[in-house]
Amino acid sequence: MNTRNQTLVNQLIGFLAVPPVALALIVAAVLVLPLLLVAYAQGQSDAVALQRLWRLAMAPALIAFILGVHPWLKSRWRLAIDALRPLSLQPDIVDHAFMAFRLGAWVALLIGAALAIWISQSMRVAGWLFIYTLATNIALFSLMALVIYDGLRRTRHLKRVVAAGLALDLFDRHLLTPLARFGQSVSLTCVGGICLSLLFQSAARLYSMQSLVIYSILIAVALTLFFSSIWSIHVALVVAQERELTSIRQHLSRSRGELRRHLAQAGSAYGAEDAARLYDPLVVFGTYERQVLEASTWPFNPQIVKQVAASLVAPILIYGIKVAVGLSGQ
């Protein structure tokens, strides 16, 4: 893969000579250490304060999660690009650089930082703990903004590759499976982040209409990410299907016209034999038309859809269990 097309997060990780998973663990340990020291100093005397510290640990956990999961997303993206290359009518476009650190990346960083500052100001912490919260939130939301920006750039690149032309076969879609797997990976990453954040929320906070709406939207976003990442391929398959149907129906129309003309002119047994011969193309083209209409225009198989749907159940279960346990403890 073109090294210029590494995601911006991977480019940032690449500056450090540390494996991504090890980097994630180191970052998590460094960021959690201050919270552990505060918890040790407070001891068991203030349960409310300890619960608040637990919620503050969500940012370090999500930062480590994003850094740790990126190598997996990178490998899935590489497989998707490798699958597109032999299908593209213009292979050079597949490897065209599109991940430059442009104005959009800086805008994403600023939006993430501004959102982090706004959220941090609403949290009930003060002193150096507020500075810690502000710093971790800025790191988290800036990282999330870059990840979203990377995803949008990838989607735009896929759209450009598809627009350049692909040699698609409606009846041989297994070559497109890596693209569906990449979309599945993006969706699973989002679901994993949702589940991780739920672990740090209190039952009281979750048992509110605001939390219910927020997490419902996040689950919907996870499902949308899956379909949006493969939407351009779906559109290309629909166009290929329509093109194939147009050709088939032209043949059907021509064969039907020949049969009608023959039936209008013939009246003997010899004419009946010719009519049977002219009827055969109608059967063949009619059967083929039905097969084309039944061919799926999505680059995935039912198993992938079931896996995505099953993954969306996880945050719902965690949410329900935490609320139920919290209510039963009251």
matplotlib code that plots the C-alpha trace (Angstrom):
import matplotlib.pyplot as plt

x = [0.0, 1.1, 2.6, 1.2, -2.3, -1.8, -4.4, -3.4, -3.6, -1.2, 1.1, 1.2, 1.9, 4.6, 6.7, 7.3, 9.4, 6.9, 4.4, 0.9, -0.5, 2.5, 2.0, -1.7, -0.8, 1.9, -0.4, -3.1, -0.8, 0.7, -2.8, -4.3, -1.4, -2.5, -6.0, -4.6, -2.5, -5.5, -7.6, -4.9, -4.6, -8.3, -8.6, -12.1, -13.3, -15.1, -17.0, -18.5, -15.1, -13.8, -16.8, -16.0, -12.4, -13.6, -15.6, -12.5, -10.7, -13.0, -10.9, -7.6, -9.3, -10.8, -7.5, -5.8, -8.6, -8.3, -4.5, -4.7, -7.4, -5.8, -3.4, -6.4, -8.3, -5.2, -4.9, -8.6, -8.2, -5.2, -7.1, -10.0, -7.6, -5.9, -9.3, -10.2, -6.9, -7.5, -11.1, -10.4, -10.3, -7.8, -5.5, -3.4, -6.3, -6.5, -3.1, -3.4, -2.4, -5.4, -4.4, -2.3, -2.6, -4.6, -6.8, -9.6, -7.4, -6.7, -10.4, -11.2, -8.6, -9.9, -13.5, -12.4, -10.5, -13.4, -15.8, -13.5, -13.1, -16.9, -17.5, -14.7, -16.2, -19.4, -17.6, -17.5, -13.8, -11.4, -7.7, -5.1, -7.8, -9.6, -6.3, -5.9, -9.5, -9.1, -5.9, -7.2, -10.5, -8.6, -6.4, -9.5, -11.7, -9.0, -8.1, -11.7, -12.0, -9.0, -10.4, -13.7, -11.9, -9.8, -13.0, -14.6, -11.4, -11.4, -15.1, -14.4, -11.4, -13.6, -16.2, -13.5, -12.2, -15.7, -16.4, -13.3, -14.9, -14.8, -15.1, -17.9, -19.5, -22.9, -22.6, -19.0, -19.0, -16.6, -13.8, -15.7, -15.9, -12.8, -14.6, -17.6, -15.1, -13.6, -17.0, -17.7, -14.4, -15.4, -18.8, -17.3, -14.8, -17.6, -19.5, -16.4, -16.0, -19.6, -19.4, -16.2, -17.7, -20.7, -18.5, -17.5, -21.0, -23.0, -26.5, -27.9, -26.4, -27.5, -31.0, -32.0, -33.6, -30.5, -28.2, -30.8, -31.0, -27.2, -26.5, -29.3, -27.8, -24.4, -25.7, -27.4, -24.1, -22.3, -24.8, -24.6, -20.8, -21.1, -23.4, -21.8, -18.3, -19.7, -22.4, -20.4, -19.8, -23.5, -24.3, -21.8, -23.4, -26.8, -25.6, -24.0, -27.3, -29.3, -26.8, -27.1, -30.9, -31.0, -29.0, -31.1, -34.4, -33.1, -32.5, -35.9, -37.6, -35.9, -36.6, -40.2, -40.7, -39.2, -41.5, -44.6, -43.8, -43.3, -46.6, -48.4, -47.0, -46.8, -49.6, -48.1, -46.4, -43.1, -44.0, -44.7, -41.2, -39.7, -41.8, -40.4, -36.9, -37.6, -39.2, -36.0, -34.2, -37.1, -36.8, -33.0, -33.1, -36.1, -34.3, -31.2, -33.2, -34.7, -31.2, -29.9, -32.9, -32.3, -28.6, -27.6, -26.2, -24.5, -20.8, -21.4, -22.9, -25.6, -23.1, -21.4, -24.8, -25.7, -22.3, -22.9, -26.4, -25.2, -22.5, -25.1, -26.8, -23.7, -24.1, -27.8, -27.2, -24.5, -26.8, -29.7, -27.7, -26.0, -29.4, -31.1, -28.3, -28.2, -32.0, -32.0, -29.3, -31.3]
y = [0.0, 3.6, 4.8, 8.2, 6.6, 5.6, 7.1, 10.3, 8.4, 5.7, 8.4, 9.9, 6.4, 5.8, 8.6, 6.4, 3.2, 1.3, -1.4, 0.1, -2.3, -1.6, 2.1, 1.8, 0.0, 2.5, 5.5, 3.8, 3.1, 6.7, 8.3, 6.0, 6.4, 9.8, 8.5, 5.5, 7.8, 9.9, 6.9, 5.5, 8.8, 9.0, 5.3, 4.0, 7.2, 8.7, 6.3, 9.1, 10.5, 7.1, 6.6, 10.0, 8.9, 5.7, 7.8, 9.9, 6.7, 6.4, 8.8, 7.0, 3.7, 5.0, 6.5, 3.2, 1.4, 3.7, 3.3, -0.5, -1.2, 0.9, -1.8, -4.1, -1.5, -0.8, -4.5, -4.7, -1.5, -3.0, -6.1, -4.0, -2.0, -5.1, -6.5, -3.3, -3.1, -6.0, -4.9, -1.3, -0.1, 2.5, 0.8, 3.9, 5.7, 2.9, 3.8, 7.5, 9.5, 10.9, 11.1, 14.3, 16.3, 19.1, 21.9, 19.4, 17.5, 20.8, 21.6, 18.2, 18.6, 22.0, 20.8, 17.8, 20.1, 22.6, 19.8, 18.5, 21.9, 22.3, 18.9, 19.3, 22.6, 20.8, 18.1, 18.5, 18.5, 21.2, 22.0, 19.8, 17.1, 19.5, 20.1, 16.3, 15.9, 18.7, 17.3, 13.7, 14.9, 17.1, 14.1, 11.8, 14.0, 15.2, 11.5, 10.7, 13.6, 12.5, 8.9, 10.3, 12.5, 9.5, 7.5, 10.3, 10.5, 6.7, 6.8, 9.6, 7.7, 4.5, 6.7, 8.0, 4.5, 3.3, 6.3, 5.5, 2.2, -1.4, -4.7, -6.2, -9.6, -9.8, -13.6, -13.5, -11.1, -13.0, -10.6, -7.8, -9.5, -7.7, -4.4, -5.6, -6.9, -3.5, -1.9, -4.5, -3.7, 0.0, -0.8, -3.3, -0.6, 1.9, -0.8, -1.7, 2.0, 2.2, -0.9, 0.4, 3.7, 2.0, 0.3, 3.6, 5.1, 4.8, 3.3, 6.6, 8.4, 5.7, 5.7, 8.9, 9.9, 11.8, 8.8, 6.6, 9.0, 9.4, 5.7, 4.9, 7.5, 5.9, 2.4, 3.8, 5.5, 2.1, 0.6, 3.5, 3.3, -0.3, 0.6, 4.0, 2.4, 0.1, 2.3, 3.3, -0.4, -1.1, 1.8, 0.3, -3.1, -1.6, 0.2, -3.1, -4.9, -2.3, -2.4, -6.2, -6.1, -3.5, -5.8, -8.9, -7.1, -5.9, -9.6, -10.6, -7.9, -8.9, -12.6, -11.9, -9.9, -12.6, -15.2, -13.0, -12.3, -16.0, -16.9, -14.3, -15.8, -19.5, -22.0, -25.4, -28.1, -26.8, -23.4, -24.9, -26.4, -23.1, -21.5, -23.9, -23.0, -19.3, -19.8, -21.3, -17.9, -16.4, -19.2, -18.7, -14.9, -15.0, -17.3, -15.2, -12.0, -13.6, -14.6, -11.1, -9.6, -12.0, -11.3, -9.3, -5.8, -5.7, -6.8, -9.0, -12.3, -13.0, -14.1, -10.7, -9.0, -11.4, -10.7, -6.9, -7.3, -9.5, -7.0, -4.3, -6.4, -6.1, -2.5, -2.9, -5.8, -3.9, -0.9, -3.0, -5.0, -1.9, -0.1, -3.2, -3.8, -0.2, -0.1, -3.3, -2.0, 1.0]
z = [0.0, -0.7, 2.6, 1.9, 2.3, 5.9, 8.2, 10.0, 13.3, 12.0, 10.7, 14.2, 15.7, 13.1, 14.5, 17.6, 17.3, 19.5, 18.4, 18.4, 21.0, 23.3, 22.7, 23.7, 26.9, 27.8, 27.2, 29.2, 32.1, 32.1, 32.0, 34.6, 37.1, 38.4, 39.1, 40.9, 43.1, 44.0, 44.7, 47.0, 48.8, 49.4, 50.4, 51.2, 52.9, 49.9, 47.8, 45.7, 44.9, 43.9, 41.6, 40.0, 39.5, 37.8, 35.3, 34.6, 33.6, 30.6, 28.5, 29.0, 28.3, 25.0, 23.9, 24.5, 22.6, 19.6, 19.4, 19.9, 17.3, 14.5, 13.3, 12.8, 10.8, 8.8, 7.8, 6.9, 4.7, 3.0, 2.1, 0.8, -1.4, -2.6, -3.6, -5.6, -7.5, -10.0, -10.5, -11.3, -14.9, -13.7, -11.2, -10.6, -9.0, -6.3, -5.0, -5.5, -2.4, -0.5, 3.2, 3.2, 6.4, 4.9, 6.2, 6.9, 9.4, 11.3, 11.3, 12.7, 15.5, 16.4, 16.5, 18.7, 21.1, 21.3, 22.1, 24.8, 26.4, 26.4, 28.0, 30.5, 31.8, 32.7, 34.8, 38.5, 39.1, 40.2, 40.7, 39.0, 38.5, 36.1, 34.2, 33.9, 32.8, 30.2, 28.8, 28.5, 27.0, 24.4, 23.5, 23.3, 21.3, 18.9, 18.3, 17.7, 15.3, 13.3, 13.2, 11.8, 9.3, 8.2, 7.7, 5.6, 3.5, 2.9, 1.9, -0.5, -2.0, -2.5, -4.3, -6.6, -7.3, -8.1, -10.3, -12.4, -13.3, -11.9, -13.8, -11.6, -11.9, -10.3, -9.8, -8.4, -5.5, -3.3, -4.5, -2.9, 0.5, 1.9, 1.4, 3.4, 6.1, 6.3, 6.8, 9.4, 11.2, 11.3, 12.8, 15.3, 16.4, 17.0, 19.0, 21.0, 21.9, 23.0, 25.1, 26.8, 27.6, 29.1, 31.6, 33.1, 33.4, 36.6, 36.6, 37.7, 34.7, 32.3, 33.7, 32.0, 28.8, 27.7, 28.0, 26.3, 23.3, 23.1, 23.1, 20.7, 18.3, 18.7, 17.9, 14.8, 13.8, 14.2, 11.8, 9.4, 9.3, 8.0, 5.1, 4.3, 3.8, 1.1, -0.3, -3.4, -4.2, -3.8, -6.3, -8.8, -8.5, -9.1, -12.2, -13.4, -12.8, -14.7, -17.6, -17.7, -17.6, -20.4, -22.6, -21.7, -22.3, -25.7, -26.7, -25.2, -27.2, -30.4, -29.9, -29.0, -32.1, -34.3, -32.7, -33.2, -36.8, -37.4, -35.7, -37.8, -41.1, -40.4, -40.4, -41.0, -39.0, -40.3, -39.0, -35.5, -35.4, -36.3, -33.6, -31.0, -32.1, -31.9, -28.4, -26.9, -26.8, -24.8, -22.2, -21.9, -21.7, -19.4, -17.0, -17.1, -16.5, -13.4, -12.1, -12.6, -10.8, -7.9, -7.7, -4.6, -5.2, -1.8, -1.4, 1.6, 2.5, 5.1, 7.6, 7.8, 8.2, 11.1, 12.8, 12.5, 13.9, 16.7, 17.7, 18.1, 20.8, 23.0, 24.0, 24.5, 26.9, 28.8, 29.1, 30.3, 32.8, 34.3, 34.7, 36.1, 38.6, 39.7, 40.2, 42.2, 44.5, 45.5]

ax = plt.figure().add_subplot(projection="3d")
ax.plot(x, y, z, "-o")
ax.set_aspect("equal")
plt.show()
